[in-house]
Amino acid sequence: MIVPISLFFILFTIAVIRSPSLVSASGIGSATIVAAPLILATYALMASVIAGRGTVDLSIGPLIGFINVTMVQVVTNGYFTNPFAFFALAFLLGAGYQLIFALIVVYVRVQPIIVSLSGFLALSGINLVILPRPGGLSPEWMSTWGMGRSVFSPPLVVLALATLAWLLFTRTAFYTHLRLMGSDERAAYTSGVPITVVRIGAHMISGLFAALAAICFTALISSGDPSQGTTYTLIAVTALVLGGASLAGGRAGVFGSALGALNLYLITFVLATFSFGAVQSFVTDLAYGTILVTSLLLTLVLPLIQRYARSFSPLLYFVALGVVVLGVTLHSVFDYGTLSAAFVPPVFPGPLDLSQAMTGPFEVATVDAATDGLRMAATPLIWGVLIAIALAALVRVAFTYGRTRDMAPAIFLLIGLIVLGAAYSISRDAPPAAAPPPTAVEAMQ
Amino acid sequence: MMPLEQTRTLSLATRLLGLIIGTVLTLLSVIFGFVQGVAVPAIILYALATMALFFWGWKFILPHFLIEAEQDAEADVTGPGPFRRVWIRFMPSLLGLGAILIVFFILAVSVEGFLNGWIVASLIILLAIIVGTRAIGPLFETNRSAFIGIMVLIGLFAVGAMNIEGFSSGYNIRSMLLFAAFLGMASVGQTLVALLGGLDLSIPSVIGASNVGMLYLISQGVPPWLAFCCVLVIGALLGVMNGLLSFRLQGQALIVTLGTGFMIAGGVQIITSIGTAYGGNVFGTVPGWLSNLAAMNGQTFGIPIPPVIVIWVLITILLVVGLRMTVYGRYLYALGVNRISAKRVMISEMKYWVMAYAVSGFFSALTGALLLGWSGGGFIGVGDQYLFLTLAAVVVGGTSLMGGQGGYGFTVIGVLVLQVLTSFLVGIGLDYEWQQFIFGLLILPMVALYARSPHIRTQI
C-alpha cells in the first residue's frame, strides 16, 4: 500500500498547486464523475482477478461499452426509461455476460485469458453493430448526473454504495473461500470449498460492478459510444496493478484499487495542466507506462523496505501524509490571490532562485509579497525539520546495523560527514541575504 | 487381444485392394483432366498428388479403424446394443451435429434465397470436415492442434473458393500470403515468449514506433539502409529492456510489457514530433527498394511474388529447424516445461528469457519497417491490430500460453487460418464489426478443441 498512497499524495499535491480549482465544489464534483467509471471498472476487474488462474478480464472495457450502447439504444427507441428497469437491465447484461464467461472457464476449461480475449473481440464487434457511431440519448433522469456542480453527485453515491457493498462482502465466508481459491485452487478444492460455485459467484459480482461502471460512464458522456469503453480495459488493468493487486490471484483490496484508479485520473489531470500542445497524448502515454513499470519494480523492492521498517502502519502513513497535503491544499486555495493565466515555462537553467526551487516548475500562481515573505521565513524551519527526520532515521539505522560488518563503515562515514558539514556551516558567518536575481519569467514580463 | 504391431500392418488383401482403388482413382483424375483440357504437366502433378495422398491415408489411417473394429468385436456382447453404444459414445458430437442442422434449416426457411446449391455443398464439406476431424483427430496423439488447424484451413479454403468469386485466384492468394507474412513476422516473438510462459504486449507499440521512427530517420537524411539497420537494432535493444524489466516479474509480464509499450510509443512520438507542426505524423519518402520489398506488386528476382513472403518462408524454415535442432531451441523448451529442472542442468533462465524478448523486439521492428514499405507513410497505430492478432495466432495454432508446448510451425498454421478466415469474411461482404465478432466467437471453440486444461480433480 505504500506505493499507491505516496503516489496519490504526490500527485494530489502537484495537482492542487497547479490548479487550485480542483478542490472547489465543482472541481471535486467533476473529478468524481470522470473518475467514477474508472474506479468501478477497476472494482469489476478486481473481483475476477482475485479468483486466480490469471483471470485478467480483458473484455471488461468492451463489456462496459456493450451495456452503454444497449441502454442508449433502449432509450433512443423509447422502450422504457424507468430508472429501476434501467439498473435491472444493466445488472442483467453484466451478470449474464460474466455468467457465460464463468461457465466457459469452469466447464469448457479454457484458460480465462483466452476467453476474455475472444470476449473482447466479440463484444467490440457487436458494439459497433448495435451503435455504429457515437450518439444517442441517455435517459431524462440521468441528464443532471453528468453536470458535476456539487460534491454530492449521484455517481458519488453509486461509488460509495459499491465500495460499501464490497466491504460488506469481505466479511462473508464466501470472500474467504474466494481468496483461498485464488491463492491456491488445489488447496481450496481439497478442503471442500465448492470452487465451481465460488468462481461463478466472483464473475457475477464482477459483472455487477461492470454494470455500475457502465451506468456511470453513460452519465459521464450522456450518450452512447461503441469504442470509448474499450479504452477502460487497459486503464483498469493499470489501475489495479498500481493499487497493489496480484494478477496471480488471491490478493487485491478495495482501497488499493480505488487509489490506483484515482492515481491514474490524477496523472491525466496533472499532465493536462501542463500544456504540451500537440504531444499531450504522447506525454500521457509515456507517463502511464513509466509509472506502471516503476510501480511494478517498486513492488520488488518493497519486501526489502519492510525488513527495515517492520512496524509500518499504512493508516498512520496515510494520515501523516494527509495532514501535509491538507496544509498545501489550504495554502494553495486561500493564499493564491491571482492565477496567472499564461503558462509558466519550467526554468531549469539559470541562477537558483530559492522560492522557485521550493515550488519547482509546478506553480502557476503568482504569490503576493506578504505570503512570499512568510514562506521565506518558514524555509529554514522546514529544512531543519527535514534534516532532523533524516538524521533520526540515520542514527536509528546506525544503531541497529552498526555492528554488522558490511554496513558499519559506510554509515559512520556518512554520519561523520554530516557532522563535519554542520560544523563548517555554523563556523562560517551567515552570508548577507542578497536580493534574488531576476528570473527568466520576470525578465520576460 | 493381439499385439499392437501385428494389427497395425495391413493384410495382403487389404493392401492389394488399396493399390487397386488408388490406381483407379488416379486414372479417373487423369481422364477428367484430359476431358477438361488441363495442361499436361498439371495433370501429372495432380495425379501424383492424388495417388500419394490416398496411399498415405490408406496406410496410416485405416489401421486405426481396423483396430477399433476388432476391439468392438471383442467387447462384451451382453452390453447395450450397437446403436445405443454409438449414442453413448458420441452423444455430445451428435447433439452438436443436430444443432448445426437445425440452425441450417431455420436459416434456409427464414432467409430468402439462402437455399442454393453452393451453400448446401459448403455445408456438406463443412460437416464432412467436422466429422473427419472428430473421427481422425484423436488418432494424432501429438500435434493434434496442427492437424485440426490444417483441416480448418482446408475447409475454409474449399468453402471460400466455392462461394466467392476470385477467392482462389492467384491475386487473392498472393494478397492473403502478404498479410499473413506481416502477421507471421509479428508473431515470431509472441511464440518464443509464449514458449517460456510469458506474454509480450509491447509488440504493437514497437511495430508502430519502428514504422514512424524509420521514416523519421530517413527524413532526417540518414541513408535508408542505415535507418533500417538502426531500427532493427533499436528494436532488439527495446526487447532486451523488456526482458530485463519483466524477468523478476514473470507473473506480471503481461502488464510490464504493456507499460513499456506505452512508454515506447509515447517516447518515440515525442522525439519525432519535436520541431514539427504535425503532432505524431511524419512525412517523408520511402525508398524504392523498401516498397518493392513489401508492396503487393513487388518482385523477387523477377518473379512476381512480394519478397516479404519469401523472407517469411525463410524465417519460418530457420525457426522451425532452429527450435528443433539447435541447443538454443531445445533449452527454450526445457525451460518452458519445467523451470526448476532446467535450472538444475545449468540452463541460465535469465539469458533465455531476455533473448526471447530480444527476438520479439527485433521481429516487431522488422515488421514495422516492412509495413512502412507496404503503406508508404508512417503511422504509429499501424501495429494496433497486432496486439490481439498475434496472441490469437499463437493460441489458435496451439502453442500453450503456459509454456513448453507448441512451436513456430503451429503459429504459422494459426496465422494462415486467421488470414484465410479474414479473407473469407471480407469476401462474403461482412463489415469489419461482424468480422471481429465472428473472430472472437471462433477462437473459443478452436482452442477448446485441443487446449483444455485438465480438471482440478486430476491435478492433486
Interface residues (C-beta under 8 A of the other chain):
Chain A: V56 I104 V108 R109 V110 Q111 I113 I114 V115 L117 S118 G119 F120 L121 A122 L123 S124 G125 I126 N127 L128 V129 P132 E185 R186 Y189 T190 I195 L234 V237 T238 V241 S246 L247 A248 G277 A278 V279 F282 V283 T284 D285 L286 A287 Y288 G289 T290 L292 V293 L296 L297 T299 L300
Chain B: L245 R248 L249 G251 Q252 L254 I255 V256 L258 G259 T260 G261 F262 M263 I264 A265 G266 G267 Q269 I270 S273 I274 A277 Y278 G279 G280 F388 L391 A392 V395 L401 M402 D431 Y432 E433 W434 Q435 Q436 F437 I438 F439 G440 L441 I443 L444 V447 A448 A451 R452 S453 P454 H455 I456 R457 Q459 I460
